Amino acid sequence: MEYDLENPLTNFRSDYFPSLFLLESDHMPVENYSHNLRARDFDISVRREAISSISQFSYSIDPFLSYLAVNYLDRFLSSQGTPEPKTWAVRLLAISCVSLAAKMKKTEFSITDFPGDGGFIFDTQTVERMEYLILGALKWRMRSITPFSFVPFFISFFKLKDPPLMLALKDRATELIFKGQTDITLLEFKPSIVAASALLYACHELFPLQFPCLRKEISNCPYVNKENMSQCYKAMENLVKDGYESVFEPVSGSYTPVNVLDLDFSSSESNKTNASTIITATTIASHNLEGDMKRRKINDYHNNNQAVQFSQT
């Protein structure tokens, strides 16, 4: 059966979603991974460079392929540590993660399509050896449970059942999940918490009148830790605010490990304006009306110094 990030398990039973909540921790980086990244700027730099390479290799093919490859990357780095500080090592790790993700999603992908920068060209045998190292670190758990796996579950709590409204909410949440993968703070939270927080934030932006009801429904879900969700929501809020601030910063023409992922997202969106199934991580800048509305909300946050509060009762 073909792997789908929204439906990672092959056996659809009545206890499908409980199984997802039970197993999701097995598909996360090891504990304290984000803390260890913060402790060493070098590790953060290597991760950014690897994500940049993954995006260059795969985002134009399928953004979900890119997301899955970064999931493999984080799980590998958290258990095996950062590779030696050489460009070829980082690129080999990145292209191997993409190759594994492509095999998992049954997507055509050939390393020969991507000539190595700086003279680095990897043969098939070298990539396969690296793949086995990654698989060992993943414990061969390739059907990753990600935030996308929980979006159908949490969106069912949304009271407005009109398909276009549901799609708008899902698209905005998807956008936030994509963007959030580059933020090491969100690595601390379970995929289900990230999904719930993304949907709540999307609802707060698009359907503010429905937000209290959706927040209550999700908070009452027995699988959700309300304190963790509150912290994740705040991290999501900060991520979006930082994104708005960057809209007004000068645009650099250089492709660095820090900005290449967002640049690829933006480029892909501008080339696919008719696509309705995937909203990428930087459509904030391309949707003027929506952007104006959201910027007003961000200004309200600064002016009133108010934030959404989650009840702990």
DODO-788543 format. One line per 3 residues: number of its first residue (from 0); their letters; for each residue x, y, z of C-alpha. Coordinates in nm, 4 decimals. Example, Ala and Ser with C-alpha at 12.3 -4.5 7.8 and 13.67 -1.06 7.14 Angstrom:
BEGIN
0	as	1.2300:-0.4500:0.7800; 1.3670:-0.1060:0.7140;
END
This chain:
BEGIN
0	mey	0.0000:0.0000:0.0000; 0.1339:0.3436:-0.0915; 0.2466:0.5514:0.2032;
3	dle	0.0449:0.8662:0.2774; 0.1540:1.1109:0.5473; -0.2097:1.1578:0.6503;
6	npl	-0.2668:0.7807:0.6678; 0.0641:0.6253:0.7748; -0.0701:0.2944:0.9036;
9	tnf	-0.1579:0.0191:0.6611; -0.4380:-0.1415:0.8639; -0.7406:0.0867:0.9022;
12	rsd	-0.9109:-0.0438:1.2157; -1.1732:0.1087:1.4395; -0.8940:0.2039:1.6803;
15	yfp	-0.6889:0.3687:1.4042; -0.6443:0.7095:1.5682; -0.5808:0.5704:1.9188;
18	slf	-0.3033:0.3676:1.7598; -0.1545:0.6836:1.6107; -0.1493:0.8570:1.9482;
21	lle	0.0035:0.5480:2.1070; 0.2818:0.5127:1.8501; 0.3664:0.8733:1.7660;
24	sdh	0.6538:0.9020:2.0156; 0.8365:0.6242:1.8305; 0.8584:0.8511:1.5259;
27	mpv	1.0087:1.1547:1.6991; 1.3685:1.2598:1.7560; 1.5089:1.1382:2.0869;
30	eny	1.4405:1.3421:2.3986; 1.6407:1.6647:2.4468; 1.7269:1.6830:2.0768;
33	shn	1.6159:2.0454:2.0463; 1.8002:2.1326:2.3675; 2.1183:1.9785:2.2315;
36	lra	2.0803:2.1740:1.9084; 2.0513:2.4997:2.1005; 2.3593:2.4141:2.3056;
39	rdf	2.5760:2.3994:1.9944; 2.5445:2.6538:1.7169; 2.7442:2.4214:1.4950;
42	dis	2.4737:2.1529:1.5174; 2.2049:2.4048:1.4221; 2.4139:2.5160:1.1259;
45	vrr	2.4578:2.1579:1.0043; 2.0837:2.0926:1.0359; 2.0035:2.4075:0.8372;
48	eai	2.2500:2.3126:0.5666; 2.1033:1.9630:0.5450; 1.7462:2.0977:0.5253;
51	ssi	1.8583:2.3389:0.2548; 1.9984:2.0503:0.0505; 1.6870:1.8388:0.1061;
54	sqf	1.4709:2.1245:-0.0178; 1.6868:2.1725:-0.3277; 1.6710:1.8006:-0.4030;
57	sys	1.3038:1.7330:-0.3443; 1.0679:2.0241:-0.2820; 0.9925:2.0830:-0.6491;
60	idp	0.8998:1.7144:-0.6759; 0.6697:1.6955:-0.3731; 0.6727:1.9136:-0.0577;
63	fls	0.5480:1.6175:0.1469; 0.8479:1.4213:0.0237; 1.0699:1.6993:0.1535;
66	yla	0.8871:1.6982:0.4882; 0.9319:1.3241:0.5283; 1.3029:1.3483:0.4436;
69	vny	1.3540:1.6144:0.7130; 1.1723:1.3882:0.9593; 1.4258:1.1149:0.8793;
72	ldr	1.7067:1.3685:0.9132; 1.6048:1.4822:1.2618; 1.5530:1.1300:1.3874;
75	fls	1.8948:1.0308:1.2546; 2.0785:1.3337:1.3966; 1.9126:1.2947:1.7358;
78	sqg	2.0332:0.9367:1.7776; 2.3623:0.9380:1.5865; 2.4852:1.2920:1.6393;
81	tpe	2.5982:1.5539:1.3920; 2.8168:1.4312:1.1049; 3.1669:1.5613:1.0537;
84	pkt	3.1779:1.9267:0.9487; 3.2322:1.8629:0.5809; 2.9993:1.9716:0.3043;
87	wav	3.0120:1.6373:0.1291; 2.9028:1.4529:0.4452; 2.6020:1.6796:0.4975;
90	rll	2.4993:1.6518:0.1315; 2.5345:1.2741:0.1398; 2.3101:1.2582:0.4465;
93	ais	2.0553:1.4897:0.2848; 2.0365:1.3075:-0.0474; 2.0107:0.9716:0.1324;
96	cvs	1.7168:1.0960:0.3400; 1.5456:1.2160:0.0223; 1.6159:0.8848:-0.1509;
99	laa	1.4605:0.6893:0.1367; 1.1575:0.9185:0.1465; 1.1127:0.8813:-0.2291;
102	kmk	1.1211:0.5028:-0.2008; 0.8687:0.5176:0.0818; 0.6311:0.7371:-0.1183;
105	kte	0.7005:0.5493:-0.4419; 0.8200:0.8670:-0.6074; 1.0612:0.8551:-0.8985;
108	fsi	1.3939:0.9938:-0.7850; 1.7464:0.9533:-0.9177; 2.0623:1.0928:-0.7653;
111	tdf	2.1941:1.1464:-1.1165; 1.9344:1.4209:-1.1579; 2.1195:1.6311:-0.9019;
114	pgd	2.4852:1.6935:-0.9845; 2.6880:1.7616:-0.6744; 2.8000:2.1132:-0.5927;
117	ggf	3.1701:2.1633:-0.5526; 3.2456:1.8465:-0.7433; 3.0629:1.6137:-0.4994;
120	ifd	2.8954:1.3365:-0.6965; 2.7838:1.0247:-0.5082; 2.7474:0.6856:-0.6673;
123	tqt	2.4517:0.4586:-0.5959; 2.6485:0.2262:-0.3694; 2.7638:0.5137:-0.1465;
126	ver	2.4093:0.6441:-0.1076; 2.2780:0.2944:-0.0328; 2.5347:0.2458:0.2434;
129	mey	2.4269:0.5752:0.3970; 2.0633:0.4699:0.3668; 2.1327:0.1590:0.5747;
132	lil	2.2906:0.3725:0.8458; 1.9829:0.5952:0.8501; 1.7475:0.2968:0.8561;
135	gal	1.9323:0.1590:1.1556; 1.8876:0.4875:1.3403; 1.5171:0.4898:1.2457;
138	kwr	1.4848:0.1272:1.3599; 1.3371:0.0710:1.0142; 1.0295:0.2771:1.1047;
141	mrs	0.9862:0.4530:0.7721; 0.6082:0.5032:0.7847; 0.6560:0.8135:0.9937;
144	itp	0.3701:0.9450:1.2040; 0.3797:1.3220:1.1493; 0.1470:1.6142:1.2336;
147	fsf	-0.0280:1.5544:0.9009; -0.1442:1.2182:1.0363; -0.3562:1.3948:1.2999;
150	vpf	-0.5057:1.6760:1.0932; -0.8105:1.4679:0.9833; -0.8766:1.3762:1.3465;
153	fis	-0.8661:1.7269:1.4923; -1.0383:1.8981:1.2008; -1.3414:1.6769:1.2670;
156	ffk	-1.4028:1.8911:1.5786; -1.4575:2.1987:1.3594; -1.8259:2.2849:1.3686;
159	lkd	-1.8491:2.4440:1.0245; -1.8785:2.1513:0.7829; -1.8905:2.3502:0.4600;
162	ppl	-1.6213:2.1898:0.2362; -1.4571:2.5179:0.1186; -1.4264:2.6358:0.4790;
165	mla	-1.2851:2.3026:0.5890; -1.0361:2.3135:0.3034; -0.9280:2.6685:0.3898;
168	lkd	-0.8680:2.5653:0.7512; -0.6762:2.2545:0.6495; -0.4658:2.4444:0.3950;
171	rat	-0.3625:2.7106:0.6465; -0.2801:2.4457:0.9086; -0.0755:2.2576:0.6478;
174	eli	0.1107:2.5779:0.5715; 0.1953:2.6243:0.9392; 0.3098:2.2642:0.9784;
177	fkg	0.5447:2.2970:0.6817; 0.6912:2.6196:0.8139; 0.7154:2.4847:1.1678;
180	qtd	0.9458:2.2002:1.0688; 1.2371:2.4429:1.0398; 1.1807:2.5745:1.3956;
183	itl	1.3705:2.3682:1.6511; 1.1302:2.4753:1.9282; 0.8481:2.2715:1.7725;
186	lef	1.0692:1.9609:1.7767; 0.9944:1.9390:2.1481; 0.6277:1.8573:2.0910;
189	kps	0.4545:1.5431:1.9760; 0.3188:1.5444:1.6200; -0.0384:1.5416:1.7511;
192	iva	0.0252:1.8551:1.9585; 0.1788:2.0327:1.6591; -0.1230:1.9398:1.4455;
195	asa	-0.3713:2.0568:1.7090; -0.1843:2.3848:1.7599; -0.1600:2.4505:1.3856;
198	lly	-0.5334:2.3953:1.3386; -0.6161:2.6151:1.6364; -0.3950:2.8952:1.5116;
201	ach	-0.5404:2.8657:1.1630; -0.8905:2.8814:1.3104; -0.7996:3.1866:1.5186;
204	elf	-0.6821:3.3626:1.2017; -0.9557:3.2587:0.9610; -1.2611:3.1872:1.1774;
207	plq	-1.2134:3.3742:1.5068; -1.5764:3.3264:1.6102; -1.5319:2.9498:1.5913;
210	fpc	-1.2008:2.9531:1.7790; -1.3324:2.9236:2.1399; -1.5486:2.6247:2.0490;
213	lrk	-1.2694:2.4450:1.8631; -1.0236:2.5171:2.1440; -1.2629:2.3712:2.3985;
216	eis	-1.3282:2.0583:2.1916; -0.9591:1.9874:2.1314; -0.8639:2.0694:2.4918;
219	ncp	-1.1198:1.8164:2.6152; -0.9747:1.5436:2.3944; -0.8294:1.2748:2.6251;
222	yvn	-0.5227:1.2358:2.4025; -0.4214:1.6029:2.4336; -0.2042:1.7503:2.7071;
225	ken	-0.3457:2.1010:2.7450; -0.0292:2.2491:2.8948; 0.1850:2.1192:2.6091;
228	msq	-0.0673:2.2432:2.3564; -0.0642:2.5881:2.5140; 0.3160:2.6015:2.4912;
231	cyk	0.3147:2.4756:2.1334; 0.0492:2.7308:2.0371; 0.2655:3.0116:2.1736;
234	ame	0.5632:2.8783:1.9785; 0.3455:2.8707:1.6651; 0.2347:3.2261:1.7360;
237	nlv	0.5968:3.3421:1.7648; 0.6827:3.1613:1.4426; 0.4103:3.3466:1.2526;
240	kdg	0.5068:3.6828:1.4042; 0.8672:3.6297:1.2981; 0.7411:3.5494:0.9497;
243	yes	0.5519:3.8774:0.9276; 0.8541:4.0741:1.0422; 1.0670:3.9077:0.7746;
246	vfe	0.8233:4.0223:0.5036; 0.9408:4.3796:0.5585; 1.3115:4.2939:0.5690;
249	pvs	1.5331:4.3433:0.2574; 1.5284:4.0354:0.0347; 1.8677:3.8753:-0.0074;
252	gsy	1.9655:3.7322:-0.3425; 2.1875:3.4686:-0.1849; 2.0772:3.1116:-0.1247;
255	tpv	2.1946:3.0250:0.2231; 2.1097:2.7292:0.4468; 1.9007:2.9703:0.6525;
258	nvl	1.6755:3.1057:0.3788; 1.6748:2.8571:0.0950; 1.3817:2.6526:0.2258;
261	dld	1.1530:2.9547:0.2509; 1.2727:3.0761:-0.0877; 1.1896:2.7406:-0.2422;
264	fss	0.8474:2.7452:-0.0784; 0.7815:3.0943:-0.2164; 0.9074:3.0053:-0.5625;
267	ses	0.6950:2.6926:-0.5772; 0.3845:2.8873:-0.4754; 0.4347:3.1560:-0.7377;
270	nkt	0.4730:2.8933:-1.0081; 0.1646:2.7010:-0.9027; -0.0958:2.9659:-0.8343;
273	nas	-0.3692:2.7441:-0.9730; -0.2951:2.4556:-0.7387; -0.5607:2.4146:-0.4710;
276	tii	-0.4437:2.1064:-0.2858; -0.1227:2.2319:-0.1283; -0.0608:2.5700:0.0332;
279	tat	0.3097:2.6199:0.0907; 0.4855:2.7803:0.3808; 0.5241:3.1312:0.2474;
282	tia	0.1889:3.2156:0.0891; 0.1569:3.4850:0.3574; 0.3347:3.7270:0.1316;
285	shn	0.1408:3.6281:-0.1814; -0.2096:3.6603:-0.0386; -0.2367:4.0351:0.0095;
288	leg	-0.5838:4.0505:0.1553; -0.5203:3.7706:0.3995; -0.1824:3.9200:0.4861;
291	dmk	-0.3319:4.2597:0.5641; -0.5863:4.1028:0.7931; -0.3258:3.8978:0.9755;
294	rrk	-0.0849:4.1891:1.0110; -0.3603:4.3876:1.1776; -0.4017:4.1021:1.4214;
297	ind	-0.0301:4.0920:1.4882; -0.0315:4.4652:1.5565; -0.3178:4.4095:1.7988;
300	yhn	-0.1016:4.1585:1.9827; 0.1770:4.4148:2.0201; -0.0471:4.7098:2.1027;
303	nnq	-0.2689:4.5334:2.3527; -0.0054:4.2906:2.4784; -0.2660:4.0186:2.4830;
306	avq	-0.2352:3.6531:2.3931; -0.4745:3.3639:2.3681; -0.4945:3.1855:2.7008;
309	fsq	-0.5647:2.8163:2.7512; -0.7522:2.7069:3.0582; -0.5613:2.4564:3.2670;
312	t	-0.8757:2.3244:3.4339;
END
